[in-house]
Amino acid sequence: MKKLISRAIFWILIPVVVLCGALIFPTKQYAFITLCVTALSCVPFFLRFERGEADTKRLVLIAVMTALSVLGRILFTPIPGFKPVTAMAVITAMYFGAEAGFMTGALSAVISNFYFGQGPWTPFQMLSWGLLGLFAGLLSEKLKRSRVLLSVYGVISGALYSVVMDVWTVLWADGTFNAQRYAALLLSALPFTAIYAVSNVVFLLIFAKPIGKTLDRLKTKYGI
């Protein structure tokens, strides 16, 4: 039952909330939508949360991964499109599950945007990075075994991020979905998408193994 509720939240409720926020609510309501997505992102994780020391430590480690993601995004501000958020969400998902991956990606967006600026794009960033973490959790065992597959996932993640974010751009510009504008945006964003895809691969190849080993040791040490 908990798994069914989690899937419904990830695949139905959060996307519907984000799209309704873009199409129905006035401009200033993006803060309410962001708050809703933030709360919904945490629900599936806490559905599996037990009141025990091990799960408390698991939550602390996920909070640390989120903090690293936020800090990394801020540190790499001088290089447009070069950010470690997807990599941190993916690594979290590989070792703590799809729910944790979604939560890390979504919270990284909303927390880091207190520095970069909140806006109607925030819910779409939360959805984009959250889903990339979620997919990584579903493929976790395969991603752990193959650096090639991990690299491929990094490239695909760069494209998927652009695909989702350009939906927001079209809805914001036209108030409805305009297929021609969407196609034009995807083409014009190709250089940015390519940079982001490369950054995903770089960060995953550099950090997945050492951070993964550390997380495995901590999970063993604390019985997580």
Backbone hydrogen bonds, N-H to C=O, Kabsch-Sander energy under -0.5 kcal/mol:
donor,donor_aa,acceptor,acceptor_aa,energy
5,I,1,M,-2.4
6,S,2,K,-2.5
7,R,3,K,-2.4
8,A,4,L,-2.2
9,I,5,I,-2.2
10,F,6,S,-2.5
11,W,7,R,-2.9
12,I,8,A,-1.7
13,L,8,A,-2.4
14,I,9,I,-2.6
16,V,12,I,-2.2
17,V,13,L,-2.6
18,V,14,I,-2.5
19,L,15,P,-2.5
20,C,16,V,-2.7
21,G,17,V,-2.2
22,A,18,V,-1.5
23,L,19,L,-2.1
24,I,20,C,-3.0
25,F,20,C,-1.1
29,Q,26,P,-1.8
30,Y,27,T,-1.4
31,A,28,K,-0.7
33,I,29,Q,-1.8
34,T,30,Y,-2.7
35,L,31,A,-2.1
36,C,32,F,-2.2
37,V,33,I,-2.7
38,T,34,T,-2.5
39,A,35,L,-2.4
40,L,36,C,-2.7
41,S,37,V,-2.2
42,C,38,T,-1.0
42,C,39,A,-0.6
43,V,39,A,-1.2
46,F,42,C,-2.3
47,L,43,V,-1.8
48,R,44,P,-0.8
48,R,45,F,-1.0
52,G,50,E,-2.5
56,T,52,G,-1.8
57,K,53,E,-2.2
58,R,54,A,-2.1
59,L,55,D,-2.2
60,V,56,T,-1.8
61,L,57,K,-2.3
62,I,58,R,-2.1
63,A,59,L,-2.1
64,V,60,V,-2.0
65,M,61,L,-2.1
66,T,62,I,-2.2
67,A,63,A,-2.3
68,L,64,V,-2.5
69,S,65,M,-2.0
70,V,66,T,-2.4
71,L,67,A,-2.8
72,G,68,L,-2.6
73,R,69,S,-2.1
74,I,70,V,-1.9
75,L,71,L,-2.7
76,F,72,G,-1.9
77,T,74,I,-1.5
79,I,76,F,-1.5
82,F,79,I,-2.0
83,K,81,G,-0.9
88,M,84,P,-2.4
89,A,85,V,-2.3
90,V,86,T,-2.7
91,I,87,A,-2.7
92,T,88,M,-2.2
93,A,89,A,-2.2
94,M,90,V,-2.3
95,Y,91,I,-1.2
96,F,92,T,-2.3
97,G,93,A,-1.8
101,G,97,G,-2.0
102,F,98,A,-2.5
103,M,99,E,-2.4
104,T,100,A,-2.5
105,G,101,G,-2.2
106,A,102,F,-2.8
107,L,103,M,-2.7
108,S,104,T,-2.0
109,A,105,G,-1.4
110,V,106,A,-1.9
111,I,107,L,-2.6
112,S,108,S,-2.1
113,N,109,A,-1.5
114,F,111,I,-1.5
115,Y,112,S,-1.5
116,F,112,S,-2.0
117,G,113,N,-2.1
122,T,119,G,-1.8
125,Q,121,W,-2.2
126,M,122,T,-2.7
127,L,123,P,-2.3
128,S,124,F,-2.7
129,W,125,Q,-2.7
130,G,126,M,-2.0
131,L,127,L,-2.5
132,L,128,S,-1.9
133,G,129,W,-1.8
134,L,130,G,-2.4
135,F,131,L,-2.9
136,A,132,L,-1.5
137,G,133,G,-1.7
138,L,134,L,-1.6
139,L,135,F,-1.3
140,S,137,G,-0.9
143,L,139,L,-2.5
144,K,140,S,-2.2
145,R,141,E,-1.3
146,S,142,K,-1.4
150,L,146,S,-2.0
151,S,147,R,-2.1
152,V,148,V,-2.5
153,Y,149,L,-2.6
154,G,150,L,-1.9
155,V,151,S,-2.0
156,I,152,V,-2.7
157,S,153,Y,-2.6
158,G,154,G,-1.5
159,A,155,V,-1.6
160,L,156,I,-2.8
161,Y,157,S,-2.4
162,S,158,G,-1.4
163,V,159,A,-2.3
164,V,160,L,-2.3
165,M,161,Y,-2.5
166,D,162,S,-2.3
167,V,163,V,-0.6
167,V,164,V,-0.8
168,W,164,V,-1.1
169,T,165,M,-1.6
170,V,166,D,-2.0
171,L,167,V,-2.5
172,W,168,W,-2.7
173,A,169,T,-1.9
174,D,170,V,-2.8
175,G,171,L,-1.9
178,N,176,T,-0.6
179,A,177,F,-0.6
182,Y,178,N,-2.4
183,A,179,A,-2.4
184,A,180,Q,-2.2
185,L,181,R,-2.5
186,L,182,Y,-2.3
187,L,183,A,-2.0
188,S,184,A,-2.5
189,A,185,L,-1.8
190,L,187,L,-1.3
193,T,189,A,-3.0
194,A,190,L,-2.8
195,I,191,P,-2.1
196,Y,192,F,-2.6
197,A,193,T,-2.6
198,V,194,A,-2.3
199,S,195,I,-2.5
200,N,196,Y,-2.3
201,V,197,A,-1.9
202,V,198,V,-2.6
203,F,199,S,-2.7
204,L,200,N,-2.4
205,L,201,V,-2.7
206,I,202,V,-2.0
207,F,203,F,-2.7
208,A,204,L,-2.1
211,I,207,F,-2.2
212,G,207,F,-0.5
212,G,208,A,-1.7
213,K,209,K,-2.5
214,T,210,P,-1.9
215,L,211,I,-2.8
216,D,212,G,-2.5
217,R,213,K,-2.3
218,L,214,T,-2.4
219,K,215,L,-2.5
220,T,216,D,-2.2
221,K,217,R,-2.9
222,Y,218,L,-2.5
223,G,219,K,-0.6
223,G,220,T,-0.5
224,I,219,K,-2.2
